[in-house]
């Protein structure tokens, strides 16, 4: 897609990547919100995959409703704004944090495969529930085990009808 400079009545100039043929449509000035008209076409020489896959960004960052309503990503500023809005942050693929996360994901995949090999689907579901709960709460294995024991006991009482006689709520230790 070609890149155009747009200028509003207040003189603010901003860049937009717009599909060819749609460049004459008014754009909203990001600084003041007034209508901006295209000023010049910028001829760019692509030296790398800078915005070569804009549709992938739109698919990843915009909802179906937003895309159906015609919302488009037209600049790096749009990408940055949507990433911030969605709580996303870029990670340098050469960083230690990225390598550690990849190693953790591989370990988790191996553990799931190991559990699946036993043929026990409930165990896989329990493992996924445990890791999700621990990520959300920050609980250790011990604290999660205490909570799980209390939860299982409460479910057992409910199934046996004893829960109707039980008035005091059960809470995890330290929770």
Backbone as CSV, one residue per row, in Angstrom:
resi,resn,N_x,N_y,N_z,CA_x,CA_y,CA_z,C_x,C_y,C_z
1,UNK,0.839,-1.176,0.000,0.000,0.000,0.000,0.883,1.238,0.000
2,UNK,0.483,2.241,-0.744,1.273,3.471,-0.763,1.084,4.290,0.513
3,UNK,2.066,5.136,0.784,2.035,5.995,1.953,1.799,7.432,1.487
4,UNK,0.905,8.117,2.189,0.571,9.492,1.851,0.784,10.373,3.068
5,UNK,1.094,11.642,2.810,1.088,12.654,3.853,-0.269,13.321,3.814
6,UNK,-0.875,13.482,4.972,-2.152,14.181,5.089,-1.936,15.415,5.941
7,UNK,-2.651,16.487,5.597,-2.516,17.737,6.328,-3.906,18.273,6.645
8,UNK,-4.083,18.695,7.909,-5.366,19.261,8.314,-5.320,20.780,8.152
9,UNK,-6.433,21.427,8.428,-6.524,22.876,8.316,-5.642,23.621,9.291
10,UNK,-5.272,22.964,10.392,-4.400,23.598,11.384,-2.922,23.406,11.059
11,UNK,-2.634,22.707,9.949,-1.256,22.539,9.509,-0.552,21.298,10.030
12,UNK,-1.249,20.464,10.791,-0.637,19.218,11.270,-0.475,18.262,10.101
13,UNK,0.687,17.640,10.008,0.964,16.692,8.930,1.220,15.328,9.556
14,UNK,0.596,14.298,8.984,0.830,12.936,9.463,0.823,11.969,8.289
15,UNK,1.502,10.844,8.478,1.599,9.821,7.438,0.502,8.785,7.619
16,UNK,0.031,8.276,6.508,-0.928,7.178,6.520,-0.594,6.222,5.395
17,UNK,-0.752,4.933,5.670,-0.651,3.918,4.626,-2.087,3.618,4.225
18,UNK,-2.420,3.899,2.993,-3.800,3.802,2.522,-3.827,2.998,1.231
19,UNK,-4.825,2.109,1.073,-4.926,1.370,-0.188,-5.021,2.335,-1.372
20,UNK,-4.367,1.970,-2.438,-4.374,2.816,-3.617,-5.811,3.028,-4.073
21,UNK,-6.151,4.259,-4.389,-7.498,4.594,-4.811,-8.355,5.140,-3.685
22,UNK,-7.958,4.915,-2.450,-8.709,5.431,-1.303,-8.015,6.651,-0.691
23,UNK,-6.959,7.116,-1.325,-6.154,8.193,-0.745,-6.870,9.535,-0.739
24,UNK,-7.865,9.713,-1.581,-8.560,11.010,-1.639,-9.586,11.175,-0.515
25,UNK,-9.934,10.100,0.158,-10.884,10.187,1.268,-10.262,10.974,2.418
26,UNK,-11.097,11.766,3.097,-10.604,12.525,4.241,-10.144,11.582,5.342
27,UNK,-9.111,11.972,6.029,-8.610,11.243,7.185,-8.781,12.147,8.396
28,UNK,-8.866,11.555,9.561,-8.955,12.346,10.780,-7.543,12.663,11.260
29,UNK,-7.296,13.922,11.573,-5.991,14.327,12.089,-5.823,13.736,13.491
30,UNK,-4.749,12.982,13.746,-4.565,12.375,15.067,-4.265,13.393,16.165
31,UNK,-3.862,14.602,15.790,-3.533,15.612,16.796,-4.737,16.426,17.232
32,UNK,-5.572,16.851,16.261,-6.689,17.726,16.620,-8.055,17.158,16.257
33,UNK,-8.091,16.070,15.488,-9.353,15.432,15.134,-10.093,16.060,13.971
34,UNK,-9.554,17.125,13.401,-10.226,17.766,12.271,-9.924,17.007,10.975
35,UNK,-10.708,17.258,9.926,-10.471,16.563,8.657,-9.107,16.925,8.068
36,UNK,-8.446,15.914,7.512,-7.151,16.123,6.870,-7.234,15.578,5.454
37,UNK,-6.596,16.263,4.526,-6.613,15.865,3.123,-5.207,15.469,2.704
38,UNK,-5.127,14.573,1.705,-3.811,14.103,1.311,-3.027,15.235,0.678
39,UNK,-1.746,15.278,1.017,-0.884,16.338,0.509,0.039,15.777,-0.574
40,UNK,0.748,14.702,-0.257,1.657,14.128,-1.251,1.715,12.612,-1.106
41,UNK,2.025,11.970,-2.190,2.272,10.534,-2.200,3.748,10.333,-1.946
42,UNK,4.061,9.438,-1.036,5.457,9.133,-0.771,5.795,7.842,-1.486
43,UNK,6.829,7.878,-2.256,7.290,6.675,-2.927,8.309,6.040,-2.006
44,UNK,7.997,4.837,-1.599,8.877,4.157,-0.657,9.548,2.978,-1.339
45,UNK,10.760,2.769,-0.993,11.479,1.593,-1.468,11.532,0.608,-0.317
46,UNK,10.955,-0.527,-0.489,10.896,-1.515,0.582,12.245,-2.203,0.693
47,UNK,12.811,-2.134,1.897,14.097,-2.779,2.127,13.950,-3.971,3.059
48,UNK,12.755,-4.199,3.517,12.513,-5.327,4.405,11.037,-5.474,4.645
49,UNK,10.645,-6.418,5.454,9.223,-6.662,5.676,8.614,-5.710,6.701
50,UNK,8.796,-4.404,6.514,8.340,-3.424,7.477,6.832,-3.523,7.681
51,UNK,6.052,-3.311,6.642,4.606,-3.427,6.716,4.097,-4.333,5.614
52,UNK,4.897,-5.316,5.254,4.516,-6.184,4.149,3.336,-7.075,4.496
53,UNK,3.062,-7.267,5.779,1.978,-8.149,6.167,0.978,-7.406,7.057
54,UNK,0.486,-6.272,6.564,-0.432,-5.443,7.335,-1.708,-6.206,7.685
55,UNK,-2.151,-7.098,6.788,-3.363,-7.866,7.071,-3.187,-8.746,8.297
56,UNK,-1.988,-9.254,8.511,-1.739,-10.083,9.696,-1.876,-9.243,10.961
57,UNK,-1.392,-8.002,10.921,-1.562,-7.109,12.068,-3.043,-6.850,12.306
58,UNK,-3.775,-6.572,11.235,-5.200,-6.290,11.379,-5.938,-7.497,11.936
59,UNK,-5.601,-8.681,11.471,-6.250,-9.892,11.962,-5.935,-10.109,13.436
60,UNK,-4.692,-9.843,13.820,-4.279,-10.077,15.201,-4.800,-9.014,16.164
61,UNK,-4.898,-7.773,15.729,-5.199,-6.678,16.648,-6.620,-6.143,16.570
62,UNK,-7.334,-6.416,15.492,-8.700,-5.906,15.346,-9.699,-7.054,15.475
63,UNK,-10.838,-6.759,16.084,-11.887,-7.767,16.174,-12.584,-7.882,14.824
64,UNK,-13.365,-8.944,14.670,-14.122,-9.113,13.417,-15.050,-7.928,13.189
65,UNK,-15.688,-7.471,14.262,-16.611,-6.338,14.144,-15.879,-5.081,13.682
66,UNK,-14.683,-4.851,14.229,-13.906,-3.672,13.837,-13.520,-3.749,12.362
67,UNK,-13.080,-4.936,11.918,-12.710,-5.093,10.507,-13.929,-4.947,9.608
68,UNK,-15.084,-5.528,10.036,-16.311,-5.431,9.240,-16.791,-3.989,9.140
69,UNK,-16.522,-3.198,10.184,-16.923,-1.788,10.183,-15.956,-0.927,9.376
70,UNK,-14.915,-1.558,8.831,-13.983,-0.816,7.988,-12.780,-0.255,8.707
71,UNK,-12.599,-0.590,9.978,-11.432,-0.092,10.708,-10.176,-0.715,10.107
72,UNK,-9.165,0.088,9.910,-7.920,-0.360,9.288,-6.734,0.089,10.127
73,UNK,-5.639,-0.599,9.980,-4.370,-0.177,10.562,-3.608,0.481,9.428
74,UNK,-3.261,1.737,9.648,-2.630,2.486,8.564,-1.269,3.055,8.919
75,UNK,-0.838,2.826,10.159,0.467,3.374,10.539,1.029,2.595,11.724
76,UNK,2.303,2.786,11.970,2.925,2.160,13.137,2.292,2.699,14.413
77,UNK,1.872,3.968,14.392,1.207,4.549,15.557,-0.083,3.794,15.865
78,UNK,-0.824,3.380,14.838,-2.037,2.580,15.043,-1.696,1.257,15.710
79,UNK,-0.634,0.617,15.232,-0.216,-0.665,15.811,0.172,-0.470,17.271
80,UNK,0.978,0.555,17.551,1.408,0.815,18.926,0.209,1.076,19.840
81,UNK,-0.765,1.844,19.355,-1.950,2.172,20.144,-2.768,0.915,20.446
82,UNK,-2.969,0.070,19.437,-3.747,-1.156,19.628,-3.022,-2.147,20.530
83,UNK,-1.703,-2.236,20.402,-0.940,-3.121,21.288,-1.067,-2.655,22.734
84,UNK,-0.956,-1.345,22.965,-1.081,-0.814,24.320,-2.487,-1.043,24.869
85,UNK,-3.500,-0.817,24.042,-4.897,-1.002,24.449,-5.166,-2.452,24.845
86,UNK,-4.566,-3.389,24.136,-4.785,-4.809,24.400,-3.785,-5.403,25.393
87,UNK,-2.919,-4.550,25.962,-1.955,-5.021,26.957,-0.870,-5.903,26.368
88,UNK,-0.527,-5.681,25.113,0.500,-6.475,24.453,1.824,-5.726,24.472
89,UNK,2.892,-6.459,24.560,4.202,-5.833,24.467,5.098,-6.719,23.620
90,UNK,5.944,-6.086,22.870,6.851,-6.834,21.998,8.026,-7.352,22.807
91,UNK,8.479,-8.517,22.424,9.618,-9.133,23.096,10.697,-9.359,22.052
92,UNK,11.889,-8.961,22.376,13.016,-9.173,21.477,13.307,-10.667,21.416
93,UNK,13.237,-11.272,20.221,13.447,-12.716,20.121,14.853,-13.169,20.501
94,UNK,15.771,-12.235,20.639,17.125,-12.617,21.054,17.325,-12.425,22.557
95,UNK,16.286,-11.968,23.266,16.433,-11.680,24.697,16.391,-12.947,25.546
96,UNK,16.932,-12.832,26.722,16.927,-13.943,27.681,15.491,-14.274,28.087
97,UNK,14.651,-13.254,28.269,13.251,-13.480,28.664,12.513,-14.296,27.608
98,UNK,12.766,-13.991,26.343,12.109,-14.731,25.252,12.573,-16.192,25.242
99,UNK,13.863,-16.397,25.369,14.392,-17.769,25.375,13.842,-18.554,26.567
100,UNK,13.717,-17.904,27.718,13.179,-18.574,28.912,11.713,-18.938,28.703
101,UNK,10.956,-18.033,28.107,9.531,-18.315,27.850,9.371,-19.480,26.879
102,UNK,10.188,-19.513,25.834,10.142,-20.619,24.870,10.492,-21.934,25.565
103,UNK,11.506,-21.919,26.419,11.896,-23.124,27.154,10.749,-23.591,28.062
104,UNK,10.081,-22.638,28.740,8.939,-22.984,29.593,7.809,-23.609,28.779
105,UNK,7.542,-23.038,27.596,6.480,-23.580,26.746,6.822,-24.988,26.277
106,UNK,8.080,-25.226,25.952,8.493,-26.574,25.530,8.362,-27.565,26.687
107,UNK,8.762,-27.133,27.897,8.629,-27.997,29.069,7.160,-28.339,29.317
108,UNK,6.304,-27.327,29.211,4.872,-27.552,29.422,4.312,-28.506,28.364
109,UNK,4.715,-28.342,27.110,4.248,-29.229,26.038,4.703,-30.665,26.291
110,UNK,5.960,-30.840,26.745,6.450,-32.186,27.061,5.660,-32.807,28.214
111,UNK,5.345,-31.990,29.225,4.579,-32.491,30.371,3.169,-32.907,29.936
112,UNK,2.547,-32.122,29.096,1.207,-32.465,28.596,1.267,-33.752,27.783
113,UNK,2.275,-33.891,26.936,2.431,-35.115,26.140,2.665,-36.323,27.048
114,UNK,3.453,-36.130,28.102,3.699,-37.219,29.052,2.390,-37.656,29.718
115,UNK,1.582,-36.685,30.140,0.304,-36.994,30.786,-0.657,-37.642,29.786
116,UNK,-0.688,-37.128,28.542,-1.557,-37.703,27.512,-1.202,-39.149,27.220
117,UNK,0.074,-39.483,27.317,0.529,-40.853,27.032,-0.087,-41.859,28.005
118,UNK,-0.491,-41.398,29.193,-1.139,-42.295,30.155,-2.575,-42.594,29.736
119,UNK,-3.093,-41.827,28.785,-4.454,-42.047,28.313,-5.506,-41.429,29.210
120,UNK,-5.084,-40.686,30.231,-6.021,-40.098,31.185,-6.325,-38.647,30.808
121,UNK,-7.433,-38.446,30.122,-7.809,-37.089,29.695,-8.111,-36.178,30.877
122,UNK,-8.670,-36.741,31.933,-8.974,-35.942,33.121,-7.685,-35.390,33.731
123,UNK,-6.617,-36.160,33.671,-5.332,-35.700,34.219,-4.798,-34.523,33.415
124,UNK,-4.981,-34.569,32.091,-4.558,-33.440,31.250,-5.373,-32.201,31.614
125,UNK,-6.686,-32.379,31.765,-7.552,-31.251,32.136,-7.156,-30.697,33.499
126,UNK,-6.861,-31.597,34.456,-6.427,-31.151,35.789,-5.118,-30.369,35.709
127,UNK,-4.175,-30.851,34.902,-2.891,-30.164,34.755,-3.099,-28.758,34.174
128,UNK,-3.917,-28.664,33.128,-4.173,-27.353,32.512,-4.901,-26.418,33.474
129,UNK,-5.866,-26.955,34.232,-6.577,-26.138,35.219,-5.613,-25.642,36.295
130,UNK,-4.714,-26.530,36.728,-3.739,-26.156,37.756,-2.812,-25.054,37.264
131,UNK,-2.255,-25.211,36.061,-1.318,-24.195,35.571,-2.030,-22.866,35.332
132,UNK,-3.273,-22.923,34.850,-4.041,-21.690,34.641,-4.299,-20.998,35.972
133,UNK,-4.719,-21.776,36.983,-5.000,-21.218,38.309,-3.733,-20.623,38.920
134,UNK,-2.610,-21.319,38.790,-1.366,-20.822,39.372,-0.881,-19.559,38.664
135,UNK,-1.061,-19.488,37.345,-0.672,-18.264,36.629,-1.538,-17.093,37.059
136,UNK,-2.832,-17.338,37.270,-3.760,-16.266,37.632,-3.575,-15.804,39.076
137,UNK,-3.235,-16.726,39.978,-3.168,-16.384,41.398,-1.761,-16.235,41.944
138,UNK,-0.784,-16.845,41.259,0.580,-16.820,41.770,0.811,-17.849,42.864
139,UNK,-0.142,-18.779,43.031,-0.021,-19.794,44.076,1.105,-20.769,43.793
140,UNK,1.713,-21.254,44.873,2.718,-22.319,44.779,1.988,-23.651,44.613
141,UNK,2.752,-24.721,44.352,2.148,-26.049,44.249,1.443,-26.430,45.554
142,UNK,2.066,-26.087,46.682,1.493,-26.415,47.986,0.157,-25.712,48.190
143,UNK,0.133,-24.422,47.919,-1.108,-23.660,48.129,-2.196,-24.159,47.176
144,UNK,-1.830,-24.457,45.937,-2.815,-24.985,44.994,-3.348,-26.329,45.491
145,UNK,-2.461,-27.204,45.999,-2.879,-28.518,46.497,-3.857,-28.371,47.662
146,UNK,-3.584,-27.414,48.569,-4.497,-27.174,49.691,-5.867,-26.736,49.180
147,UNK,-5.865,-25.811,48.229,-7.131,-25.329,47.666,-7.879,-26.476,46.989
148,UNK,-7.154,-27.294,46.221,-7.777,-28.397,45.477,-8.391,-29.409,46.435
149,UNK,-7.688,-29.724,47.527,-8.231,-30.652,48.515,-9.526,-30.118,49.102
150,UNK,-9.546,-28.831,49.458,-10.758,-28.232,50.022,-11.886,-28.192,48.999
151,UNK,-11.554,-27.878,47.757,-12.560,-27.842,46.694,-13.154,-29.229,46.472
152,UNK,-12.293,-30.243,46.395,-12.766,-31.613,46.191,-13.634,-32.072,47.360
153,UNK,-13.230,-31.702,48.588,-14.013,-32.074,49.769,-15.379,-31.395,49.736
154,UNK,-15.407,-30.126,49.350,-16.684,-29.402,49.269,-17.584,-30.025,48.210
155,UNK,-17.013,-30.396,47.069,-17.814,-31.036,46.019,-18.345,-32.381,46.495
156,UNK,-17.535,-33.105,47.249,-17.957,-34.394,47.781,-19.121,-34.221,48.757
157,UNK,-19.039,-33.193,49.623,-20.136,-32.913,50.563,-21.409,-32.540,49.818
158,UNK,-21.264,-31.773,48.735,-22.438,-31.377,47.956,-23.097,-32.612,47.345
159,UNK,-22.280,-33.500,46.793,-22.816,-34.716,46.177,-23.508,-35.620,47.195
160,UNK,-23.001,-35.634,48.415,-23.576,-36.519,49.431,-24.741,-35.870,50.170
161,UNK,-24.978,-34.582,49.938,-26.068,-33.891,50.619,-25.650,-33.281,51.939
162,UNK,-24.429,-33.482,52.355,-23.957,-32.949,53.633,-23.774,-31.437,53.576
163,UNK,-23.665,-30.874,52.403,-23.432,-29.434,52.279,-24.593,-28.626,52.806
164,UNK,-25.798,-29.179,52.739,-26.969,-28.457,53.242,-26.869,-28.241,54.742
165,UNK,-26.189,-29.129,55.460,-26.031,-28.994,56.910,-24.820,-28.145,57.273
166,UNK,-23.926,-27.910,56.302,-22.682,-27.169,56.550,-22.921,-25.682,56.313
167,UNK,-22.651,-24.853,57.320,-22.923,-23.428,57.222,-21.652,-22.615,57.031
168,UNK,-20.562,-23.004,57.654,-19.315,-22.245,57.641,-18.596,-22.380,56.291
169,UNK,-18.225,-21.228,55.654,-17.511,-21.326,54.364,-16.106,-21.875,54.556
170,UNK,-15.647,-22.610,53.556,-14.313,-23.190,53.591,-13.402,-22.348,52.708
171,UNK,-12.249,-21.918,53.267,-11.302,-21.089,52.512,-9.934,-21.717,52.568
172,UNK,-9.129,-21.507,51.492,-7.772,-22.047,51.531,-6.928,-21.375,52.604
173,UNK,-5.976,-22.092,53.153,-5.097,-21.561,54.186,-4.291,-20.413,53.594
174,UNK,-4.305,-19.268,54.273,-3.527,-18.113,53.809,-4.136,-17.453,52.589
175,UNK,-5.339,-17.779,52.191,-5.930,-17.264,50.977,-7.030,-16.342,51.234
